């Protein structure tokens, strides 16, 4: 068992901060809304800061700093640090260090927000009733950036300026100082906090294990909706370096879309994407493992025959995927070759790619038919 970097001790600063902000949100804000009312300008300010601080955490703190899943211009880095500080989730350096520990030591005592210590602990208890020893040796790449280090050393001024003074100034200029404080500061911080925290709690408890059935991380569409796409957590833990969390085109992931948009206009680059074949292989492996484990719990000749069929069909499916991927790689290699005769071989390779893709799709159909139509396989494990 790994040693623990946390000690069970009340963190008075965090406890006081969360208590005051929560009290303002659940008591003072409703009272103000009923007695005075909330103007459109206050709601617009609230929404703008929710979007700015939320995306600065998901795009900036998480995907840019913690995972380095893309490169960004200095403007994007500065805005991520500025509005990330406004979220009051600590400096980017500390956030990234703790998050890298979470991935490296997930579900062990070295995991800062270890779900095995309970839902409440993973959600917020680890910040209130535990004190963390942050090992910054895992963020040496970030520490080399003077802007990141300036935000880390002077985190409180950054956070107060971006998260309190700026919304209060805008509120005062629009004649809604008190409303701005209660809604765009306290209410916004509470919403962004618990949205972020839900990834550590809800997404390690509920949802679907689409790519790794042994991970506590789960894909949860509702959490994705409130966290700019971060809720596809099973995918993220399986492919942490990918700049996308919602890898399918229809999955809600504004963070992914913003990163792609920034790359189109020259504000981001080096976007890392895991191989589609690798992602598909993980998904198929999870499907097979789920079915095989279910069948292994049961006995009988019919079950044994079905289990053998599952293994054979899955082996054929894996081979078809491997051949498709192999010819895709060969076609790409020939496409960039400078050898004059490579064009002929490239065309042949593309034909082979198309044939092996069709073979895979047929094997995939047969696999799905076996799993989805057999009455011995319950609906809960169907693909």
PyMOL commands that set and color helices and strands:
alter all, ss='L'
color gray80, all
select helices_A, chain A and resi 12-35+40-66+74-86+92-104+115-117+119-128+136-143+146-153+155-173+177-204+221-226+233-238+254-264+276-296+301-335+342-373+379-381
alter helices_A, ss='H'
color red, helices_A
select strands_A, chain A and resi 6-8+71-72+130-132+268-269
alter strands_A, ss='S'
color yellow, strands_A
deselect
rebuild
show_as cartoon
